Amino acid sequence: MHKFARKPIFMSIILASSFIFVFHPQWLDAAQNDETQAPTSTLDSDGHLVQLKRDIAPILRKHCLECHGPDEAKNDFRVDDREIMLDYIEPGDAAESTLYVDYMTTDDEDMLMPPKSHGGPCSVQELALIQVWINEGANWPEGVTVSDESVPAKAAPPEPLSVPERVWFAQGFLHPATVHFPIALFTLGAGFVVLSLKWPALGKQIPLACLLLGALSSVAATLMGWALAPELGYGSNWSIMDWGKEVDAHRWSAVVVTIFSSVFAIIALVAIRKDSEKLTKVWKIGLLVCAGMVGAVGHQGGEMSYGKDFYPRALRILTGAQADPEPTTSDSDPANEKTSTELSNS
């Protein structure tokens, strides 16, 4: 191309550049900013690498908020409550933080949060973020909340269950209804044993029927309770026997009641066959023992389902005392607010 033929092209470029410079200088400023602007720091104003709002809150919303949020707070634990959360965290030391060590990274299925039935455990990346956040001091700025208006991400669905597993876990949902049968039967039978001290005619058939039916229903209720435990976030590990944990004390107390009632039911059948007065006294005493034990187990189950204040509140209403306890102030010790029920459950 001849050099003079290129002049119209150069003139067009010069005119276009002049037009942009005069009428749209902001385009040049934006282009300069894109070239000269330095990358923003990954640290917040306090020098923290992991931030609650950006990194931790989405994890808690995804895995925890459904069962431990404002709508439902299993075992009175809420991940959106700063004071409760910090009660389970040792800022600056993840290795000493109950939330991280005993619940999020434990091998104990009964303690693992979130439980496997709800898509747990958290991924390695999520656990690493939580670990760094705690080690950096578990910074929770004022005004930052875990809950928001957005729809929380759904956890990955658990692996499909086999037909026997589906039947096992499905029948566990009958536990809340079935558990009342042994409680009522043992209590009714024990009542007739007491009445037989004055009216001996009342002390045989009815207590015997209550003992036999109560023993059978206690077996069913106990098995259903174990099947329901994973759905409630408690796990289903049969090898665990930690009487310091309320859930284990409840489940193994129920097993003890089942064993005792079954043994006394067998003794009752033998007493009838041999017409033994001595064995009759034994199973009647055993029925009284079972009634007391099943009452304690049922009371404990009620506290686990409805909270520690459920029965005391009923007593306060009955006696005309203050219906609701005084709210605790923010200056109180968080340790006093934690219930004795472990976070099994999420």
C-alpha positions as a LaTeX table, in Angstrom:
\begin{tabular}{lrrr}
\hline
Residue & $x$ (\AA) & $y$ (\AA) & $z$ (\AA) \\
\hline
Met1 & 0.00 & 0.00 & 0.00 \\
His2 & 1.31 & 3.44 & $-0.92$ \\
Lys3 & 2.22 & 5.61 & 2.04 \\
Phe4 & $-0.30$ & 8.29 & 1.00 \\
Ala5 & $-3.06$ & 5.67 & 0.91 \\
Arg6 & $-2.54$ & 5.05 & 4.63 \\
Lys7 & $-3.16$ & 8.68 & 5.60 \\
Pro8 & $-6.99$ & 8.38 & 5.73 \\
Ile9 & $-6.63$ & 5.46 & 8.14 \\
Phe10 & $-4.27$ & 7.35 & 10.46 \\
Met11 & $-6.53$ & 10.41 & 10.37 \\
Ser12 & $-9.55$ & 8.30 & 11.32 \\
Ile13 & $-7.70$ & 6.84 & 14.33 \\
Ile14 & $-6.59$ & 10.30 & 15.46 \\
Leu15 & $-10.10$ & 11.72 & 15.15 \\
Ala16 & $-11.67$ & 8.78 & 17.06 \\
Ser17 & $-9.10$ & 9.11 & 19.85 \\
Ser18 & $-9.74$ & 12.81 & 20.13 \\
Phe19 & $-13.49$ & 12.23 & 20.32 \\
Ile20 & $-13.08$ & 9.70 & 23.18 \\
Phe21 & $-10.69$ & 11.99 & 25.05 \\
Val22 & $-12.98$ & 15.03 & 24.80 \\
Phe23 & $-16.45$ & 13.55 & 25.21 \\
His24 & $-15.83$ & 10.32 & 27.20 \\
Pro25 & $-12.76$ & 10.79 & 29.42 \\
Gln26 & $-14.17$ & 8.30 & 31.94 \\
Trp27 & $-13.43$ & 5.49 & 29.47 \\
Leu28 & $-9.76$ & 6.36 & 29.64 \\
Asp29 & $-9.90$ & 6.58 & 33.43 \\
Ala30 & $-11.49$ & 3.11 & 33.65 \\
Ala31 & $-8.87$ & 1.66 & 31.34 \\
Gln32 & $-6.08$ & 3.24 & 33.38 \\
Asn33 & $-7.60$ & 1.97 & 36.63 \\
Asp34 & $-7.78$ & $-1.59$ & 35.27 \\
Glu35 & $-4.10$ & $-1.43$ & 34.38 \\
Thr36 & $-2.75$ & 0.36 & 37.41 \\
Gln37 & $-5.01$ & $-0.86$ & 40.26 \\
Ala38 & $-3.18$ & $-3.25$ & 42.59 \\
Pro39 & $-4.91$ & $-6.48$ & 43.70 \\
Thr40 & $-6.98$ & $-6.05$ & 46.88 \\
Ser41 & $-5.67$ & $-7.68$ & 50.05 \\
Thr42 & $-7.08$ & $-11.08$ & 51.08 \\
Leu43 & $-6.85$ & $-10.01$ & 54.73 \\
Asp44 & $-9.50$ & $-8.02$ & 56.56 \\
Ser45 & $-8.82$ & $-4.82$ & 58.46 \\
Asp46 & $-7.66$ & $-6.82$ & 61.49 \\
Gly47 & $-5.32$ & $-9.00$ & 59.47 \\
His48 & $-7.48$ & $-12.11$ & 59.50 \\
Leu49 & $-7.32$ & $-14.44$ & 56.54 \\
Val50 & $-10.67$ & $-16.17$ & 57.18 \\
Gln51 & $-13.74$ & $-14.01$ & 57.69 \\
Leu52 & $-16.98$ & $-15.01$ & 59.37 \\
Lys53 & $-19.38$ & $-13.40$ & 56.91 \\
Arg54 & $-17.58$ & $-14.47$ & 53.75 \\
Asp55 & $-16.16$ & $-17.89$ & 54.69 \\
Ile56 & $-17.73$ & $-19.33$ & 57.85 \\
Ala57 & $-21.36$ & $-18.19$ & 57.77 \\
Pro58 & $-22.10$ & $-20.01$ & 54.47 \\
Ile59 & $-20.79$ & $-23.26$ & 55.98 \\
Leu60 & $-22.95$ & $-22.88$ & 59.07 \\
Arg61 & $-26.00$ & $-22.01$ & 56.99 \\
Lys62 & $-25.44$ & $-25.02$ & 54.75 \\
His63 & $-24.82$ & $-27.67$ & 57.40 \\
Cys64 & $-26.06$ & $-26.40$ & 60.78 \\
Leu65 & $-28.73$ & $-23.71$ & 60.63 \\
Glu66 & $-31.59$ & $-26.07$ & 59.76 \\
Cys67 & $-31.31$ & $-27.96$ & 63.06 \\
His68 & $-29.52$ & $-25.37$ & 65.22 \\
Gly69 & $-31.06$ & $-22.07$ & 64.18 \\
Pro70 & $-33.91$ & $-19.76$ & 65.19 \\
Asp71 & $-36.62$ & $-22.09$ & 63.85 \\
Glu72 & $-35.29$ & $-25.21$ & 65.57 \\
Ala73 & $-32.52$ & $-25.40$ & 68.16 \\
Lys74 & $-31.83$ & $-29.03$ & 69.02 \\
Asn75 & $-30.39$ & $-29.42$ & 72.50 \\
Asp76 & $-30.68$ & $-25.63$ & 72.92 \\
Phe77 & $-27.65$ & $-25.08$ & 70.68 \\
Arg78 & $-27.75$ & $-22.35$ & 68.01 \\
Val79 & $-25.01$ & $-21.56$ & 65.52 \\
Asp80 & $-26.48$ & $-18.10$ & 64.95 \\
Asp81 & $-26.05$ & $-17.16$ & 68.61 \\
Arg82 & $-22.60$ & $-15.67$ & 69.19 \\
Glu83 & $-22.53$ & $-16.34$ & 72.95 \\
Ile84 & $-23.56$ & $-19.98$ & 72.61 \\
Met85 & $-21.09$ & $-20.59$ & 69.78 \\
Leu86 & $-18.18$ & $-19.06$ & 71.67 \\
Asp87 & $-19.07$ & $-21.24$ & 74.66 \\
Tyr88 & $-17.91$ & $-24.21$ & 72.56 \\
Ile89 & $-14.88$ & $-22.47$ & 71.05 \\
Glu90 & $-11.47$ & $-21.65$ & 72.48 \\
Pro91 & $-10.48$ & $-18.59$ & 70.41 \\
Gly92 & $-6.95$ & $-19.00$ & 69.10 \\
Asp93 & $-6.80$ & $-22.76$ & 69.65 \\
Ala94 & $-8.90$ & $-25.08$ & 67.47 \\
Ala95 & $-7.30$ & $-28.13$ & 69.10 \\
Glu96 & $-8.89$ & $-27.13$ & 72.42 \\
Ser97 & $-12.26$ & $-26.11$ & 70.96 \\
Thr98 & $-15.12$ & $-28.48$ & 71.78 \\
Leu99 & $-17.05$ & $-27.53$ & 68.65 \\
Tyr100 & $-14.18$ & $-28.43$ & 66.33 \\
Val101 & $-12.61$ & $-31.42$ & 68.11 \\
Asp102 & $-15.55$ & $-33.18$ & 69.77 \\
Tyr103 & $-18.20$ & $-32.57$ & 67.15 \\
Met104 & $-16.92$ & $-31.57$ & 63.71 \\
Thr105 & $-13.82$ & $-33.79$ & 63.41 \\
Thr106 & $-14.66$ & $-36.68$ & 65.74 \\
Asp107 & $-14.82$ & $-40.33$ & 64.69 \\
Asp108 & $-17.74$ & $-40.90$ & 67.07 \\
Glu109 & $-20.89$ & $-41.09$ & 64.94 \\
Asp110 & $-23.01$ & $-40.14$ & 67.95 \\
Met111 & $-21.10$ & $-36.88$ & 68.35 \\
Leu112 & $-20.38$ & $-36.02$ & 64.72 \\
Met113 & $-21.87$ & $-32.75$ & 63.51 \\
Pro114 & $-23.45$ & $-32.62$ & 61.07 \\
Pro115 & $-24.42$ & $-36.31$ & 61.40 \\
Lys116 & $-24.05$ & $-38.61$ & 58.43 \\
Ser117 & $-27.84$ & $-38.78$ & 58.16 \\
His118 & $-27.76$ & $-35.06$ & 57.34 \\
Gly119 & $-24.87$ & $-35.11$ & 54.87 \\
Gly120 & $-21.99$ & $-34.93$ & 57.37 \\
Pro121 & $-19.17$ & $-34.61$ & 57.96 \\
Cys122 & $-18.10$ & $-31.24$ & 56.53 \\
Ser123 & $-15.63$ & $-31.32$ & 53.66 \\
Val124 & $-11.89$ & $-30.99$ & 54.25 \\
Gln125 & $-11.94$ & $-27.48$ & 52.78 \\
Glu126 & $-14.77$ & $-26.41$ & 55.09 \\
Leu127 & $-13.07$ & $-27.88$ & 58.16 \\
Ala128 & $-9.82$ & $-26.15$ & 57.20 \\
Leu129 & $-11.59$ & $-22.78$ & 57.01 \\
Ile130 & $-13.21$ & $-23.32$ & 60.42 \\
Gln131 & $-9.87$ & $-24.39$ & 61.91 \\
Val132 & $-8.08$ & $-21.30$ & 60.60 \\
Trp133 & $-10.95$ & $-19.07$ & 61.73 \\
Ile134 & $-10.73$ & $-20.43$ & 65.29 \\
Asn135 & $-6.93$ & $-20.27$ & 65.35 \\
Glu136 & $-7.11$ & $-16.63$ & 64.24 \\
Gly137 & $-9.28$ & $-15.86$ & 67.25 \\
Ala138 & $-12.79$ & $-16.80$ & 66.05 \\
Asn139 & $-13.42$ & $-13.17$ & 65.14 \\
Trp140 & $-17.15$ & $-12.39$ & 65.13 \\
Pro141 & $-17.61$ & $-8.70$ & 64.21 \\
Glu142 & $-20.55$ & $-6.77$ & 65.58 \\
Gly143 & $-23.55$ & $-6.85$ & 63.27 \\
Val144 & $-22.46$ & $-9.95$ & 61.37 \\
Thr145 & $-25.07$ & $-12.70$ & 61.49 \\
Val146 & $-25.14$ & $-16.28$ & 60.30 \\
Ser147 & $-28.79$ & $-16.14$ & 59.27 \\
Asp148 & $-29.78$ & $-14.21$ & 56.18 \\
Glu149 & $-32.62$ & $-13.96$ & 53.70 \\
Ser150 & $-30.98$ & $-16.20$ & 51.14 \\
Val151 & $-31.98$ & $-19.83$ & 50.81 \\
Pro152 & $-29.31$ & $-22.01$ & 52.45 \\
Ala153 & $-27.55$ & $-24.45$ & 50.20 \\
Lys154 & $-28.77$ & $-28.00$ & 50.54 \\
Ala155 & $-26.36$ & $-30.61$ & 51.76 \\
Ala156 & $-25.57$ & $-33.52$ & 49.48 \\
Pro157 & $-28.14$ & $-36.30$ & 49.92 \\
Pro158 & $-26.95$ & $-39.37$ & 51.83 \\
Glu159 & $-26.25$ & $-42.62$ & 50.05 \\
Pro160 & $-29.34$ & $-44.72$ & 49.22 \\
Leu161 & $-30.34$ & $-47.20$ & 51.90 \\
Ser162 & $-31.06$ & $-50.86$ & 51.35 \\
Val163 & $-34.59$ & $-52.21$ & 51.86 \\
Pro164 & $-33.81$ & $-53.68$ & 55.35 \\
Glu165 & $-32.20$ & $-50.38$ & 56.36 \\
Arg166 & $-35.21$ & $-48.41$ & 55.15 \\
Val167 & $-37.56$ & $-50.67$ & 57.11 \\
Trp168 & $-35.37$ & $-50.40$ & 60.21 \\
Phe169 & $-35.18$ & $-46.60$ & 60.20 \\
Ala170 & $-38.80$ & $-46.11$ & 59.14 \\
Gln171 & $-40.20$ & $-48.16$ & 62.04 \\
Gly172 & $-38.15$ & $-45.99$ & 64.39 \\
Phe173 & $-40.64$ & $-43.18$ & 63.84 \\
Leu174 & $-43.15$ & $-45.20$ & 65.88 \\
His175 & $-40.97$ & $-44.78$ & 68.99 \\
Pro176 & $-42.72$ & $-41.61$ & 70.31 \\
Ala177 & $-46.05$ & $-43.48$ & 70.30 \\
Thr178 & $-44.87$ & $-46.95$ & 71.34 \\
Val179 & $-42.74$ & $-45.75$ & 74.25 \\
His180 & $-45.86$ & $-44.87$ & 76.23 \\
Phe181 & $-47.05$ & $-48.48$ & 76.35 \\
Pro182 & $-44.39$ & $-49.88$ & 78.74 \\
Ile183 & $-44.60$ & $-46.74$ & 80.87 \\
Ala184 & $-48.37$ & $-47.06$ & 81.25 \\
Leu185 & $-48.40$ & $-50.85$ & 81.66 \\
Phe186 & $-45.65$ & $-51.05$ & 84.26 \\
Thr187 & $-47.17$ & $-48.15$ & 86.19 \\
Leu188 & $-50.66$ & $-49.69$ & 86.10 \\
Gly189 & $-49.37$ & $-53.11$ & 87.08 \\
Ala190 & $-47.35$ & $-51.68$ & 89.97 \\
Gly191 & $-50.43$ & $-49.84$ & 91.14 \\
Phe192 & $-52.40$ & $-53.09$ & 91.35 \\
Val193 & $-49.53$ & $-54.75$ & 93.22 \\
Val194 & $-49.75$ & $-52.00$ & 95.82 \\
Leu195 & $-53.55$ & $-52.32$ & 95.99 \\
Ser196 & $-53.18$ & $-56.10$ & 96.49 \\
Leu197 & $-51.65$ & $-55.44$ & 99.88 \\
Lys198 & $-55.18$ & $-54.56$ & 101.03 \\
Trp199 & $-57.18$ & $-56.51$ & 98.45 \\
Pro200 & $-55.17$ & $-59.65$ & 97.55 \\
Ala201 & $-57.57$ & $-60.56$ & 94.73 \\
Leu202 & $-56.28$ & $-57.60$ & 92.69 \\
Gly203 & $-52.67$ & $-58.68$ & 92.85 \\
Lys204 & $-52.35$ & $-61.42$ & 90.29 \\
Gln205 & $-54.00$ & $-61.41$ & 86.85 \\
Ile206 & $-53.89$ & $-57.67$ & 86.06 \\
Pro207 & $-50.30$ & $-57.14$ & 87.27 \\
Leu208 & $-49.21$ & $-60.28$ & 85.44 \\
Ala209 & $-50.79$ & $-59.12$ & 82.17 \\
Cys210 & $-49.22$ & $-55.67$ & 82.59 \\
Leu211 & $-45.80$ & $-57.18$ & 83.19 \\
Leu212 & $-45.94$ & $-59.51$ & 80.17 \\
Leu213 & $-47.31$ & $-56.89$ & 77.77 \\
Gly214 & $-45.04$ & $-54.21$ & 79.20 \\
Ala215 & $-41.96$ & $-56.38$ & 78.66 \\
Leu216 & $-42.90$ & $-56.98$ & 75.01 \\
Ser217 & $-43.65$ & $-53.32$ & 74.36 \\
Ser218 & $-40.43$ & $-52.22$ & 76.06 \\
Val219 & $-38.44$ & $-54.40$ & 73.66 \\
Ala220 & $-40.21$ & $-52.80$ & 70.70 \\
Ala221 & $-39.90$ & $-49.25$ & 72.06 \\
Thr222 & $-36.18$ & $-49.68$ & 72.76 \\
Leu223 & $-35.42$ & $-50.98$ & 69.27 \\
Met224 & $-37.47$ & $-48.17$ & 67.75 \\
Gly225 & $-35.58$ & $-45.65$ & 69.84 \\
Trp226 & $-32.24$ & $-46.86$ & 68.50 \\
Ala227 & $-33.61$ & $-46.71$ & 64.95 \\
Leu228 & $-34.89$ & $-43.15$ & 65.46 \\
Ala229 & $-31.65$ & $-41.85$ & 67.01 \\
Pro230 & $-29.84$ & $-41.07$ & 63.71 \\
Glu231 & $-32.83$ & $-39.07$ & 62.45 \\
Leu232 & $-32.61$ & $-36.90$ & 65.57 \\
Gly233 & $-28.85$ & $-36.48$ & 65.13 \\
Tyr234 & $-27.78$ & $-38.81$ & 67.94 \\
Gly235 & $-26.15$ & $-41.55$ & 65.86 \\
Ser236 & $-26.72$ & $-45.29$ & 66.19 \\
Asn237 & $-23.44$ & $-46.65$ & 67.47 \\
Trp238 & $-24.29$ & $-49.66$ & 69.65 \\
Ser239 & $-20.76$ & $-49.85$ & 71.06 \\
Ile240 & $-21.04$ & $-46.51$ & 72.86 \\
Met241 & $-21.78$ & $-46.60$ & 76.58 \\
Asp242 & $-20.93$ & $-43.22$ & 78.04 \\
Trp243 & $-23.22$ & $-42.65$ & 81.02 \\
Gly244 & $-21.94$ & $-39.08$ & 81.20 \\
Lys245 & $-23.80$ & $-38.32$ & 77.96 \\
Glu246 & $-27.52$ & $-37.90$ & 78.39 \\
Val247 & $-28.37$ & $-39.65$ & 75.15 \\
Asp248 & $-26.33$ & $-42.72$ & 76.10 \\
Ala249 & $-27.68$ & $-42.73$ & 79.63 \\
His250 & $-31.19$ & $-42.65$ & 78.17 \\
Arg251 & $-30.70$ & $-45.37$ & 75.56 \\
Trp252 & $-28.84$ & $-47.76$ & 77.87 \\
Ser253 & $-31.24$ & $-47.16$ & 80.75 \\
Ala254 & $-33.99$ & $-48.23$ & 78.38 \\
Val255 & $-32.01$ & $-51.36$ & 77.54 \\
Val256 & $-31.66$ & $-52.12$ & 81.27 \\
Val257 & $-35.43$ & $-51.72$ & 81.76 \\
Thr258 & $-36.05$ & $-54.03$ & 78.81 \\
Ile259 & $-33.72$ & $-56.70$ & 80.18 \\
Phe260 & $-35.12$ & $-56.47$ & 83.72 \\
Ser261 & $-38.75$ & $-56.60$ & 82.60 \\
Ser262 & $-38.04$ & $-59.55$ & 80.30 \\
Val263 & $-36.33$ & $-61.46$ & 83.11 \\
Phe264 & $-39.19$ & $-60.79$ & 85.54 \\
Ala265 & $-41.72$ & $-61.75$ & 82.87 \\
Ile266 & $-39.98$ & $-65.12$ & 82.50 \\
Ile267 & $-39.95$ & $-65.52$ & 86.28 \\
Ala268 & $-43.68$ & $-64.77$ & 86.32 \\
Leu269 & $-44.38$ & $-67.47$ & 83.73 \\
Val270 & $-42.30$ & $-69.96$ & 85.70 \\
Ala271 & $-44.14$ & $-68.98$ & 88.89 \\
Ile272 & $-47.48$ & $-69.72$ & 87.25 \\
Arg273 & $-46.29$ & $-73.05$ & 85.91 \\
Lys274 & $-44.86$ & $-74.16$ & 89.25 \\
Asp275 & $-47.50$ & $-72.36$ & 91.30 \\
Ser276 & $-44.68$ & $-70.89$ & 93.36 \\
Glu277 & $-45.64$ & $-68.24$ & 95.87 \\
Lys278 & $-42.00$ & $-67.30$ & 96.35 \\
Leu279 & $-41.44$ & $-66.62$ & 92.66 \\
Thr280 & $-44.73$ & $-64.69$ & 92.53 \\
Lys281 & $-43.41$ & $-62.30$ & 95.16 \\
Val282 & $-40.20$ & $-61.94$ & 93.14 \\
Trp283 & $-41.91$ & $-60.89$ & 89.90 \\
Lys284 & $-44.24$ & $-58.53$ & 91.76 \\
Ile285 & $-41.28$ & $-56.78$ & 93.36 \\
Gly286 & $-39.63$ & $-56.75$ & 89.95 \\
Leu287 & $-42.71$ & $-55.08$ & 88.48 \\
Leu288 & $-42.47$ & $-52.32$ & 91.08 \\
Val289 & $-38.79$ & $-51.86$ & 90.21 \\
Cys290 & $-39.54$ & $-51.72$ & 86.48 \\
Ala291 & $-42.26$ & $-49.13$ & 87.06 \\
Gly292 & $-39.83$ & $-46.86$ & 88.86 \\
Met293 & $-37.10$ & $-47.36$ & 86.28 \\
Val294 & $-39.32$ & $-46.80$ & 83.26 \\
Gly295 & $-40.67$ & $-43.64$ & 84.87 \\
Ala296 & $-37.13$ & $-42.27$ & 85.22 \\
Val297 & $-36.25$ & $-43.20$ & 81.64 \\
Gly298 & $-39.43$ & $-41.59$ & 80.36 \\
His299 & $-38.73$ & $-38.43$ & 82.35 \\
Gln300 & $-35.25$ & $-38.25$ & 80.85 \\
Gly301 & $-36.64$ & $-38.75$ & 77.35 \\
Gly302 & $-39.10$ & $-35.93$ & 77.93 \\
Glu303 & $-36.28$ & $-33.58$ & 78.92 \\
Met304 & $-34.34$ & $-34.52$ & 75.80 \\
Ser305 & $-37.36$ & $-33.86$ & 73.59 \\
Tyr306 & $-38.78$ & $-30.73$ & 75.22 \\
Gly307 & $-35.88$ & $-29.22$ & 77.15 \\
Lys308 & $-34.69$ & $-29.20$ & 80.75 \\
Asp309 & $-37.27$ & $-26.64$ & 81.82 \\
Phe310 & $-40.28$ & $-28.62$ & 80.56 \\
Tyr311 & $-41.24$ & $-30.39$ & 83.79 \\
Pro312 & $-40.09$ & $-27.63$ & 86.17 \\
Arg313 & $-42.24$ & $-25.18$ & 84.21 \\
Ala314 & $-45.27$ & $-27.46$ & 84.66 \\
Leu315 & $-44.55$ & $-27.52$ & 88.41 \\
Arg316 & $-44.29$ & $-23.71$ & 88.52 \\
Ile317 & $-47.62$ & $-23.38$ & 86.72 \\
Leu318 & $-49.24$ & $-25.89$ & 89.09 \\
Thr319 & $-47.95$ & $-24.14$ & 92.21 \\
Gly320 & $-48.73$ & $-20.65$ & 90.88 \\
Ala321 & $-45.10$ & $-19.62$ & 90.80 \\
Gln322 & $-43.61$ & $-17.54$ & 88.01 \\
Ala323 & $-44.50$ & $-19.27$ & 84.76 \\
Asp324 & $-41.29$ & $-18.45$ & 82.97 \\
Pro325 & $-37.77$ & $-18.17$ & 84.42 \\
Glu326 & $-36.03$ & $-14.83$ & 84.46 \\
Pro327 & $-34.12$ & $-14.28$ & 81.21 \\
Thr328 & $-30.39$ & $-14.46$ & 81.63 \\
Thr329 & $-28.49$ & $-11.27$ & 80.90 \\
Ser330 & $-25.68$ & $-10.99$ & 78.43 \\
Asp331 & $-23.25$ & $-10.50$ & 81.31 \\
Ser332 & $-23.85$ & $-13.96$ & 82.68 \\
Asp333 & $-21.36$ & $-16.74$ & 82.33 \\
Pro334 & $-22.01$ & $-18.58$ & 79.03 \\
Ala335 & $-21.02$ & $-21.83$ & 80.69 \\
Asn336 & $-24.08$ & $-21.56$ & 82.91 \\
Glu337 & $-26.31$ & $-21.31$ & 79.86 \\
Lys338 & $-25.13$ & $-24.57$ & 78.28 \\
Thr339 & $-27.45$ & $-27.47$ & 78.91 \\
Ser340 & $-26.15$ & $-30.81$ & 80.07 \\
Thr341 & $-27.35$ & $-32.37$ & 76.84 \\
Glu342 & $-24.45$ & $-32.83$ & 74.42 \\
Leu343 & $-24.61$ & $-31.62$ & 70.78 \\
Ser344 & $-25.27$ & $-34.96$ & 69.49 \\
Asn345 & $-27.92$ & $-34.06$ & 67.75 \\
Ser346 & $-27.66$ & $-31.90$ & 65.43 \\
\hline
\end{tabular}
